[in-house]
Amino acid sequence: MIYVAPSAVLVGDVTIEDGASVWHGAVLRADFDEVVVGRDSNLQDNVVVHVDRGMPARIGAKVTV
């Protein structure tokens, strides 16, 4: 099961793997390349992940940001 807070913003090619969570105010902008949040990871309040063309963001398993 994943959790995405109601105030989080996900744009574009975002993948959230099983057990991962994205907390309040977080912004994941995958409008130019992919953002992957690995299994059992969590992105805490107000985290921003923004990618550029050819520069994806891949957050591994069991990571806290």
Buried (B, 14 or more C-beta within 10 A) or exposed (E): EEEBBEEBBBEEBBBBBEBBBBBEBBBBBBEBBEBBBBBBBBBEEEBEBBBEEEEBBEBEEEBEB
